[in-house]
Amino acid sequence: MFKLLRSHFNVSRIVQTTPDALWEMLTDTMRWTEWGPTVKAVRSKTRHIRAGSTGHVKTVFGFWAPFVITEWANGQYWSWRVFNIQATGHRIEVINATCCRLIFEVPLWAGPYAIICKIAADRIARYLETTPWRNSKPANND
């Protein structure tokens, strides 16, 4: 679902998984290439991001882009700056113990990127909903 708000677009998808499994997928930099269509590799000092984490993502265009995690609410939300430009937010809304709404917040200036986020949300849902043994894995925040 796409929703236009004052400062950004929301791209959301219901995911039949636990909040911990979804948060793990969103914050584990080694898993970003599994679901992020524009991410080909990640370099970070820690495997799991947190407030202030920094690193680099290798884009589909072949260059490395520096990032910093700028907003953080553990288990609920994170956003980042890439090349020092405000980029996407990543939000989880818990519906119940085994169902969440995944929301990507796309800045208005990056509107067409909402399509990429839709692909990412679908990949995350497909992976988590078809690999039940991974749903029980607790979040590890290093």
N, C-alpha and C positions, 0 to 999 in steps of 0.2 A: 504494500500500500504506500502511495506517495501522498504527502501532506505538506502544503506550503505554510510556513509560519513567518513571523516578522523578520527574523534574521537568517533563517535556514529552511531547507527542505527536510522533512523526516521521511526516511525509507524504512518501513517496518515489516516484520514477518513474525508470525507465531512459530515457535520452535518447541516441539515436544521433547523436552529434556529438563534436567535439573538446573537450577541457577548456577550451582558450582561448576557443572560441566560446560555450560555456556561461557561463564566467566573465564574458565581455564582456556578455552579456545580463543577468546578475545585478547587475553593478556600474555599468552605464551608466544614469544617471538619466533620460536622454532616452528610454530604452526601457522603463522601468517601466510606463508606461501601456499598452504593447502586451500585457503579460502579467498585470499586477496588477489584478484586478477591482475593488478598492476605491480605486485610485489614478487620479485624473483629471488631475493635473498635478503637476509637481515644480519646486521652486526650490532650487538649490544653487549654491554658489560655484564648484564644479568639476563637470564633466560626469560624471567617474568618481569614485565614492566610494573612500575609503581610511580607515584608522584615524583616528578623531576628526572625520571629515567631519560637517558639520551642514547643515541645510536645512529645507524644509517640503514636505509632501505635501498636495495638495488631495484631500479624500476625496469619495466618492460622495454624501456628505451636504452638500457645499458649503463646508465649513470647512477652513481650513489648519491642519495639525498639525505642530509642530516635531519634528525627529528629530535624533539623533546616533548615529553608528556607534561602538559600544562595544567590540566584539571584532572582531579582524581577523587572518586568516592568509592572506596573498596567494595567490590561485589556488585556495583551499580552502574558506574559511569567512568569513562576516561575520554579525554580529547588530547589532541596534539597539534604541534606546529611542525610543518615540514618546509625546509628552506626558509625558516622563520616566518612562514605564512600560516595563518590559522587554517587547519584542515578539518577533517571529520571528527565528530563525536561518536562514541560507541556506548549505548545505553541498554540496560536490561531492566525490564519491568516484570516482576514475578507475578504470574497469574495463580499458580499453585505449586506444590512441591515438584511436579514433573512437567510443568509448562511455563514458558516465558515468552515475552514479546521482546524481540531484538530490534533495536532502533539505531539506525545510522543517521546522524545529523550532518547534513551537507550544507556548507555555507552558500548563500545565494550566488556569490560570484562563481562558484563551481557547479552550478546547476546540472550541466550534462553528466557530471560525475555520479549523479543519482543512479544512473543506469548501471554503473560499475558496482555501486553499493547493493543494488538489487541482486546482481549476479552473486556477490559475496554472501548476502543473506541466504540466498537459495543454496549455495554450497555448504554453508555452515549447517543449515537445517538438514540437508540431505545426509551430511556426514554424521551428525549427532543422532539423527532419528533412525539411521540404518546401522549404527554401530553401538548397540546397547551396552556392551561390556565397557565402553569408554564413558558412558553416562555415570557410572558409579565412582569414577576416579575423582578424589577430592582435589580441590584447588591447592596448588603449591606456589606460594609467593616468595620462594627462595629464602 
